[in-house]
Amino acid sequence: MDDFTTRTYGTSGLDNRPLFGETSARDRIINLAVGGVTSLVVLVTVISSFVFPSVPPRPLNVFFAVCILLVCGSTIVLIFWYRQGDLEPKFRKLIYYMLVSIVLLCLCANLYFHDVR
């Protein structure tokens, strides 16, 4: 039986490293930090939409929170596909861009909820 390391599948001479490879500890820490901060900011925003400025929430605040959660849903799908290996590594920058956009959107929402002028 052939040894699996000698098979090239038509890629001899090319770089045959795994598409995603093993992630380093630095990459994992960055992913956890960015994901944790984004999750925390989204959670605070959703809770604020229901609590501020009064306990029966304003429908506009709830709508704002639902829109943020919908954007988060599409980002979660991209992260899931990326982790499965269905997306190329260049989509990692797009995921980071979307996460930063979500944090900025949450910042705008919180400023609106708390009536900051």
C-alpha positions in Angstrom: 0.0 0.0 0.0 1.2 3.5 -0.8 2.6 5.7 1.9 0.3 8.7 2.3 3.2 11.1 2.6 4.5 10.3 -0.9 1.2 11.0 -2.7 1.2 14.3 -4.4 -2.2 14.3 -6.2 -0.8 16.4 -9.0 0.8 19.0 -6.8 4.4 17.9 -7.0 6.7 20.9 -6.9 4.1 23.1 -5.4 3.8 24.2 -1.8 1.8 21.3 -0.2 1.3 22.7 3.2 -2.2 22.4 4.7 -4.6 25.2 3.7 -5.2 26.4 7.2 -2.4 24.6 9.0 -2.0 24.5 12.8 -2.9 27.8 14.4 -0.3 29.2 16.7 -1.0 30.2 20.3 -0.7 33.8 19.4 -3.5 33.5 16.7 -5.7 31.6 19.2 -5.2 34.4 21.8 -6.0 37.1 19.3 -9.1 35.2 18.1 -10.3 34.7 21.7 -9.7 38.3 22.6 -11.4 39.8 19.6 -14.3 37.4 19.9 -14.7 37.9 23.6 -14.7 41.7 23.4 -17.2 41.6 20.5 -19.5 39.2 22.4 -19.4 41.3 25.5 -20.2 44.5 23.7 -23.1 42.9 21.8 -24.4 41.4 25.1 -24.3 44.8 26.8 -26.0 46.4 23.8 -28.8 43.9 23.7 -29.4 44.2 27.4 -29.3 48.0 27.2 -31.9 48.0 24.4 -34.4 46.4 26.7 -33.5 48.3 29.9 -32.8 51.9 28.9 -34.3 54.5 29.1 -37.3 52.9 30.7 -38.3 49.3 31.5 -41.0 48.9 28.9 -38.4 49.1 26.0 -38.8 51.5 23.1 -39.6 49.5 19.9 -36.9 51.4 18.1 -34.2 50.3 20.6 -35.3 46.7 20.3 -35.3 47.0 16.5 -31.7 48.4 16.6 -30.7 45.4 18.8 -32.3 42.9 16.4 -30.5 44.5 13.4 -27.2 44.1 15.3 -28.0 40.4 16.1 -28.7 39.8 12.4 -25.3 41.2 11.4 -23.8 39.0 14.2 -25.6 36.0 12.7 -24.0 36.4 9.3 -20.6 36.9 10.9 -21.0 33.7 12.9 -21.8 31.8 9.7 -18.6 33.1 8.1 -16.6 32.1 11.2 -18.2 28.6 11.1 -17.4 28.2 7.4 -13.9 29.4 8.0 -13.2 27.0 10.8 -14.5 24.1 8.7 -12.1 25.0 5.9 -14.7 26.0 3.4 -13.3 29.6 3.1 -9.8 30.7 2.1 -7.5 32.3 4.6 -8.0 35.7 3.0 -11.5 35.8 4.5 -10.0 36.1 7.9 -9.4 39.8 7.3 -13.1 40.2 6.3 -14.2 38.5 9.5 -12.1 40.8 11.5 -13.5 43.8 9.6 -17.0 42.6 10.3 -16.3 42.2 14.0 -14.9 45.8 14.2 -18.0 47.0 12.3 -20.2 45.3 14.8 -18.4 46.8 17.8 -18.7 50.3 16.2 -22.4 49.7 15.5 -22.9 48.6 19.2 -21.1 51.8 20.3 -23.5 53.9 18.2 -26.4 52.0 19.6 -25.3 52.4 23.2 -24.8 56.1 22.7 -28.3 56.4 21.3 -29.8 54.2 24.0 -28.2 56.3 26.8 -29.2 59.6 25.1 -25.6 60.9 24.9 -25.5 64.2 23.0 
